[in-house]
Amino acid sequence: MGDVAAKIKVMPESVDTNLAELKEKLKAAIPAGANLHGDIVEEPIAFGLKALIVTLIVNDQEGRNRSYRRSFCKDPGAENVKVIDVNRF
């Protein structure tokens, strides 16, 4: 098995959510076996709301993406977490 790049979209609870703090919480929540690829990117949604796009390099094992998504869901400030793309690295 190889590695895959998993793009995860994290929606903050509100426009008032401190994105810098949320980014640090997300970095701290990355579980063992995953590595952050690049920076966490802000993606404008609407009316000042921005999503955070996290790209992780993970081992290509069944069910691994769900476990990473769950670890981000536990962070206060994260409203919704969704895996949006998975590609071979």
Buried (B, 14 or more C-beta within 10 A) or exposed (E): EEBBBBBBBBBBEEEEBEBEEBBEBBEEBBEEEBEEBEEBEEEEEEEEBBBBBBBBBBEBEEEBBEEBBEBBEEBEBBEEBEBEEBEEE
